[in-house]
Structures are given as structure tokens and as C-alpha cells.
Amino acid sequence: MQWICPLRKFPDHGDWADHMELDAQAWPKRVERNYSLVPTTCFNCESACGLLAYVDKESGQVTKFEGNPRHPGSRGRNCAKGPATINQIQDTERILYPMRRKGKRGGGGWERITWDEALDEISAKIRASLKTGAVDRVVYHVGRPGHEGYMNRVLKAWGVDGHNSHTNICSSGARTGYALWHKHDRPSPDHANAKVILLTSSHLETGHYFNPHAQRILEGMMSGAKLIVIDPRLSNTAAMADHWVPTWPGSETALFLAWAKMILDQGTYDRDFLHDWVNWADWLSADHPEEPQTFERFIELLKQEYSEYTPEFAAEECRIPVEQVIEVGNIVAQAGSALSAHVWRAAAIGNLGGWQVSRALHFLNVLTGSVGTEGGTAPNSWAKFKPELFDEPPAPDGWNELHFPPEYTLSHFEMSHILPHMIKEGRGEMDVYFTRVFNPVWTFPDGFAWMEMLQNEKSVGCHIALTPTWNETAFFADYVLPMGHASERHDINSYATSAGKWVAFRQPVLREYARRNGEEVEFTHEVNPGEVWEEDEFWNELSWRIDDGTMGIREHFMSPYREGEKITIDEYYQYTFERVPGLSETAQKEGLTALEYMRKHGAFLIEPSTYSKHEKEGWPTPSGKQEFYSKTMVEFGYPEHAIPHYRINSQVHPDNLKGDDEFCLLPTFRLPQHIHSRSANAKWLVEIAHKNPIWIHPKDAAKLGVSEGELLKIKTEIGWFVDKVWVTESIKPGVVGCSHHIGRWRRKQDSGNRFMTNEVKIEDMGAGKMRMRTVRGIEPWKSDDGDTNRIWWRDGGVHQNITHAVQPDPISGGHCWLQKVWLSRPGEGELYGDVEVDMEKSMAHYRKWNQWAKDRETHPRGERRPLWFKRPLAPRPEHFILSQD
Ligand code: SF4
């Protein structure tokens, strides 16, 4: 299917192989430059927007990135992070060669090795682990995913239950709420066609689907849609909204249920959708068996059930005017089937019971019948292409309890943020641990616990960091293996960025450029800078070497086209693209194969619209309907949550913040120019934003006696940090904010990211206390890039995440990011950027929250978790039953 871009001016795709532009640097001279434009996709957030790499035919190098107008998700547009890919590939401090640790782990000593050495040494360690019969001691832990099934296939070929993710510090709260309704655990709002756009997010979906959603929100608004933004902080999006609703963090569910009551009271619910597609009869028979089992009685009982959620109640919980609850509620109640609603991270990952936010938000879609409609909100899997793989190894024969501990029966997904704490408790160890574009030491809460785990060679036998850039986690690796940025790697992408299904090809640009010039390339590291490689080929080669001929691994890496030979990366993508519906036919019209088409255009629209699929497919739940009533919750020991309610008193509910110095810290936002931890080497992005002050309302600043730029000490449950304040009305009184992605660091012995990292000193103060102190801020330096010597900023911010206690929600498993904090002036000798953490308190806090899950641990029929719930890499069915292990 061809895609017509709505942009008016862009290089004609017929000329991409030979495009001429005037050299902007040479102006006013008219100097012509000739480029080969190669499509790929951005790797700087999940959206995978289309990029066009401009390869200068004179130098053979990529000189800039622009949008790919033929990409149906991004339609030629990007956010600042897309074009800044050029900074990342030209970073003078990037890792160019495989490195092996020299000296003790974390000591900062490295030596360059060859890929052959890396592959041989690492494969030997994996082989030794697999030969013990263990299925849970080789682990792949992913930060930024985005290769659609590739790695799960590899792990299955190795026979390990070894997939871990970052989901439970990110989206597990939202996923749980959505999954309870219809198994699909992610929403796809059709903003462009909505009448009402309802965002519960900290800034344009908090970075995920950032630009593709942003452009569709604007389209919706230009067609008259009302934009409602629920956020305690005036984000850029909230500033553009028709209604900014600054709810108290953690109270959003109360607001949604009040609006649900308004819909019911006003009679604007969609009777047919509720009648036909909701399991109302299950609720009646379970909770009201004595009542008439009719739909009419269901509606009456529903009104009674939610009668407690008055606008006044919501206003009190949310700390907003009751008039606003009613005014905005009336807009939602009149949205009909064109209510596009979204929550991802943000409110759903902040507080105990955050998963209720998405459950209550989706309730509004269910009531208005805006599920899967034009302008409504659909399950994201309707618009996501799932590639068919050339080989599917059998599921792992075992269960990894470090990833899915038995007490977290409903978690979405792995309990990754308490991994160090479980290991410290003696629940397991790892022989080989891969961190893949993943930086938990910095990004996750309680980073000192990660440093402790990674430095203990008994807990982690070998740590391999696969990363395009240095990061705080790679400092504690045994091998650091350089992986490609967006234009240096293969991946297949498909995301539900709108109500249409597309597939895109992230391809190594210089490899395609070489191919256009008639050159054969075996491995992508031959054309990338230095010896930068990519995961796809790395995993193939590693897997081949793990198998000594007796392990049955190689049989999963055989070419589907050449009998008895190892698969190549081109064959992998050839096989996949040949099976994309409609792609080969479209390619043929241009005389191309499916793979050639994707190399040339970079993306393909599979289905232009994906509405109302439930009418053919139904819902993949036990009842086959939208589950208003969840028997699963009842069976797994949470009967009070059988239907959507607001029953959990969160850790930051105002009732739990009594003292004048007690506040709620909101860390769940980031500035739109940054990636969690991969933009510290992107000079353009860092110049725009590089510090993370504490946002504080003028009333609170006056109460505490601080003014703009002065220091505050922010004490958490396990430690404290000192930051400067930004006094602003853009934050709700009683709440202080601190953005999530700034405060990067390196020690004296570490390298990289000097645009954005402070040099710090880490000290063990004894008695379990750890301290980090900024020794030096950001400074210019001389390099091949003149800009490194022009750095004018000095303040690199403060690492706040490391002072956060882990707070695993007993139901979703998600980390509850909102922190109860105590604010004061710093004491004598406490300086800007200082961080201190008490490791004993960190374990005690983990144990307290972990116990809440243990207290409610219930396994109906011996099931570890609901059999119908998703698991990214599912072991064999028998391992879902506890007694079988
Ligand atoms: S929205 Fe995401 S994928 Fe798109 S350009 Fe920005 S960072 Fe890249």
C-alpha cells in the first residue's frame, strides 16, 4: 500500500539515490552537494519515527538526518531528538571498539579487544552455564527494546527464561489496568479524529509516541477537538490545553469515577456497546445473585455502585475546584464514541494502586462506547504488526523466580527494579548478565543497590553492557560492547501511533549506501564507525559459538533459503518482509522484492484503518467481553478490586503527608528534548536542557523561606539530595517536581558524556551509608569537534533517582515513583548535588513493600499468575503451575 505524505515540500523519493542540495555552510556561495538519502528509523524513543540519513557522496559519511515523509507514523516529522542522532554518531567520546575490564569491576580500567575475543569468551561462559542445566542464570535485561521478537527467539534457542525488562519502572501500572479490561495492555488513541482528547500524562505521552501523537493531537484540535490534560504540573502540553486539570498525584481515579457517574446520571452511556460487549451479567450473578439478571437492572445497580463518587468527593480528593470537575466532566460525558484517552507511565506508575488510573480511564471509554471507534481509543495490538519469524524455538523449560517471584501474581511484567534486593536476600544469582541499552544504576530507583549487586562477582558472574554510549551501568561491566545508534543497526518496528498499521525498517545506513555502490558487506561493523556493531548480528554469531555441536542451538540459526548454512541478516529480514501482508505485491509494482522496497522506502502501511476489530475478533478475555467485573481479581485474592473503584490510600495521599515539611515529590516527567540516559552525548539537546531544579509553588517557597536558585535538601525514605529551587506557579501547591533524566555523572576514572555529566566522588561512609558528591560540574574540552570547547553551561543537575526507595505495587508490580519527601534547608557542609543513601533503610523499605504482596499471595489452582495474562517470554505451560516446579 502506498503512503502519500501530507507535507508539501520534501525530496522526491524518486531522487533519493541522487539528491542535490546547496551547502548551507558555504552560503552565500552556491555550492552543490550530492547525497544519497537512505531511510531508517529513529532510536531515541519508542515511536521509531522515520529518518532520512543524508550520506554525502564526497565523504561517504552521514551529514544530517531529516524526517522520512514515507513513514506512515511520523509522516516526515520528528521531534528534536530525531535530527540529534547526528550528534550521537559524531560524539567524539563514543565507544568505538569492544572493551574488556582490566582490574577490579567498576575500577575504570579497560582494554580494547577484538569481536572474536569477545564472542569466544562470552559464548564460553554462557555454554558453561547452560551445561549445568540451569535455565535462569543467563539473563538479557533490556532498556530500550524495539526489535519485535528477535531477542525472545534467541533466548528460547538458548533454552533460558532469561528476558528481563524495564517495564515495571515504566508502564506496568497502565498495562495492568488495561489488561484487566481486555488483555490488550496498551491504549491507542485516535487523537486526529477525536471530539475530546483526554490525556493523563506528563507531557505528550511522556516521550512515548511523542511526535506521532503530538501531530495528531494538533490535527484533532484544528478540527475542533477539546484537549484536556490532567497533570499536577503545567507541562508544555497542558499549557496548550483547553482544560488543565492539576489533580493531586494519585487521585486521578477518583476524578474518572466521578465522570463515570456523570455519564451514567446524564444517560450519555452507549447502551448497545455496554449490552453487547461488557460482562455485566458476570457482575450481576457474582455480586447481585438475588437481583433480576437484566441489563436494565445492571444499569440501576451501576448507578448505585458509583453514587459515592460525587463531584464534591472528586474535588476533595483531587484538590481542584468542584466547578472544574463538573465543567470538564460535562465535556467528557458528551464525547460519545469520539473520546481519545491515554495514560502511559505518568499517573499510572506513581502511587500505590496507580494501575487503577488506567482501569478507571478505560471505564470512561467503555461507558461512552469509544472503544476501537473512529476518534476513540483502541487496543494498541490492533495497529501493531507482529512479524512472522523464520524459526520458533520451543518455550523455556523452567521459570525464573527472580523475574516473576511468586508473590507478584498479577505483575506486568518482570519485577526488575527489585532485582538487586532479591539477590541480596539470597533468592538467586546470575552467571551471565547482559544489559542492553539499559542503565539501571542511573535510571532506576535505589541505584546504589544496583552498584552493590554489579560489583559482587558472586551475584553477577559476568556483566556485559551492550550500549551505544557510556553510561553509569556500563562502568560496572566486564565487557562493554559498542552497539549502533539509529543509523547503524537493523531492527523492525511497528507501533500503534494512530489507527493504522505500519511496519518500518531501521537499517544501517552506510551498509545500504555501500550496497547502492555495489559493495558487499558481511557484517555491519565493517561499515559503521570504528567497530560499532549491532545486536542482531551479534546474537546470531554468539549463538553459533555457544553451541559446541551438542546443544541444538545452531539448528535455530539456519538459513531458510540455503540448506545447512548459517542465516545471514539479509535473509532474516527477507523472510520477515516477504510475509508482511501486501508488501510484496506493492514492491512488485516497482520491480522490487519486499526487502528491496523496505531498503528504498523505509516503511510500509499495512492497514490504513484498524477500527472496530472486536466485531470480528471479540475480546481475548475469559468472558470474551470487556471485563467490567474481573473474576481474575477475585480468584487471585483481591475481591475488593473486582470492579473499578478508588479504594487504595496511596503513599502520597494528603492524609499521609501531615507535617509542614512533608511534600509529594513528582519525578515522573522529563523534558521533551531528552531520552532517559542516551541523550547526554547529544550536544544540541544538552544545550537546550541540562539541569533539573526542584519545581516549587510560590506559596510553598514562601512557607519554607526559599527563593529562586536557593538550595533545598530533599529527604526521601532512604536518603536525601540537595538541589536548587525553581519557584513557579506551574506546579501544584504541596507537590514539588524534579525532571527525571538529568543529573548524570561519571567518576574520575570513567569516560564519556561530558556534555552532561558531573564528575562525582562516591564514598562509603560506613554503617551502610553511601555518599555521592559533585567534584566538578560540566567543563569545555578540546576535541576534533570544535563545539566541545564552546560549552557554556556548568550545571549538570542532581541525581535524584538514586535516593528513591523501591516501592513495588503489590498488584501491578510497578514501581511507585512518587516519593514522600521532607524539605528543609541543607545543613552545614551539605552542598549542591550532594546525595546520601542509607542502604539498610533501602532494604527495610523494600521488605515492607514486598511484604504487602506476600500477605495477599494467592494461587488459584496453583497458578503462578493468570494463564490468560501476557508474559513477554512465556515458558512451557506446566511451569505456570507452582506445584510442578
Ligand atoms: S518522537 Fe521519538 S522516535 Fe520520533 S523523532 Fe522524537 S525521539 Fe525519535
Residues whose N, C-alpha, C, O or C-beta is under 5 A from the ligand:
A	BS01	SF4	C42 N44 C45 E46 S47 A48 C49 N78 C79 K81 G82 G207 F210 N211
